Amino acid sequence: MNAIKTTIPDVLLLEPRVFRDDRGFFIESWNARAFNSAVGSEINFVQDNHARSRAGVLRGLHYQMKQPQGKLVRVVSGRAFDVAVDLRHSSATFGRWLGYELSAENFRQLWVPPGFAHGYLALSDNVEFLYKTTDYYAPQHERCLLWNDPALAIEWPLDGEPILHAKDRQGLPLSKADVFP
């Protein structure tokens, strides 16, 4: 696995080794020893999630104030633009975002540690998104950052308006959002 440092420390872009032949391909999608070595600490995942979205669906930007979740995310079908926003007030990169295309073709994964808001935009039909989390989903602690907050200026690869869930339409701008110390 190749661990690529990003412009925000602690967020990693991971590229597994892909073995291809006339039968198809093989990847090792998860290896605790390799992942923990890349991250520099022991991470324990407690929950796996699987979501399917059609083109134009934007999910996020979600986070939990209590029981914050680190997420290891990947796309197994289709293409998505995946975004992480640093909500750690004490961080030098507070309020900054980064985004990468994850796809079934590039096999990339993104490590989004606790303390970040996370979301993605489905770029193709039938995007299947898998992610591991470091803590359990706790809807009572969930928050939503406004996906199009001008202060964040996220460059979503989007023509027109995205398809949003009601809770994502009600996200708060960074200036009014709960953030981490």
C-alpha angles and dihedrals in degrees: 000000000000113000111203119198114228133207088268114063114236093028111101133190108214126202116189121208109263119210111199131182139147090290095057128261144308128206133172098231096184134023117162095204094051093042095049090048091052093047094042097231140061111272121191119201118206105176139034120205130193123194133178123203137174124231113292096025112133117195119191160310088223134166140151122234093202118036090020112202129225109206133205103197135189141161118233098178127029128347134296137178105230122202135192124187121197109234097171102118092201092053122104087226096050111151094014122124137200131194136193136180110246118190146164086249100052096038090211121158129197125215108211109184125210112283096053135101112230135199144146143206120222107232097184138030118279099015110184113202123191125189140170120216132206094216137027124270109266109184092188089064098040119120132184127215116209107263094215101037105155089217089063095040093196110191099224111185091235137140109204126336123339125234105256137186113236093252091054091053087057096052117137127241115249090254090063101031127107108251137186122261 
